[in-house]
Amino acid sequence: MTTTLAEEAYRFLKEKLVHTPKGSYLSIRKVAEEMNMSYTPVREAFLKLHKEGFLELVPKVGFFVTSIELDEIIQIYEARECIELFVFQRIFNEINKEHIELLKGYLEEQKRHLEKKEIYDFVKTDQKFHEVFLNIYKNRYLNQVYRNIREQYLVCSKNIAEGQSNVAIKEHEELIKWIERRNPEKALEVLQTHIQNAKKRVSDGYSRVRASTD
């Protein structure tokens, strides 16, 4: 999978934001120098993060870190839980062998990313795994809301992901098992527990990283 310079700068900045205090000024030129990259792709990354709400743009001054706070992460997971459980209950009987093979493929992809410590790609593949159910439901408005929610906490940080990845994979395996056994009640229970556990893991990881920057 080819990564553009703008995407590379975006990932770098997402990682940097976790360790940068709220309100800090960030210079496009300094980040470009730090990355040994030209101005234009770094500026694209800054603008994308501004659009997502991670950077505030003050006219004629520059970009400042707004950063996502812990209470926002909790709210994001609550919204995610509402959407995913709502959709899953309605599409369970439509999940076929092709969908299950797709889920298994994403699971194997996650394992490869984890082995290589590619946390950003691991989290993106996790998103693809869960979007299989959203795509079956075929509600483009819910899909867009869900993607926006996922982007809000897609912070490429090995510290935040520490301790969660292996467990998350096992939870995905458990979910697939109950889908294959055609047990909607148990599968829904596993999915809900998985999201709640993920919320706790990310919250704990976020708190650890924030504490290390104080």
Secondary structure as GFF3:
##gff-version 3
##sequence-region A 1 214
A	DSSP	alpha_helix	5	18	.	.	.	ID=ss1
A	DSSP	beta_strand	25	26	.	.	.	ID=ss2
A	DSSP	alpha_helix	28	35	.	.	.	ID=ss3
A	DSSP	alpha_helix	39	52	.	.	.	ID=ss4
A	DSSP	beta_strand	55	58	.	.	.	ID=ss5
A	DSSP	beta_strand	62	65	.	.	.	ID=ss6
A	DSSP	alpha_helix	70	91	.	.	.	ID=ss7
A	DSSP	three_ten_helix	92	94	.	.	.	ID=ss8
A	DSSP	alpha_helix	97	115	.	.	.	ID=ss9
A	DSSP	alpha_helix	119	137	.	.	.	ID=ss10
A	DSSP	alpha_helix	140	152	.	.	.	ID=ss11
A	DSSP	alpha_helix	158	161	.	.	.	ID=ss12
A	DSSP	alpha_helix	165	180	.	.	.	ID=ss13
A	DSSP	alpha_helix	184	213	.	.	.	ID=ss14
###
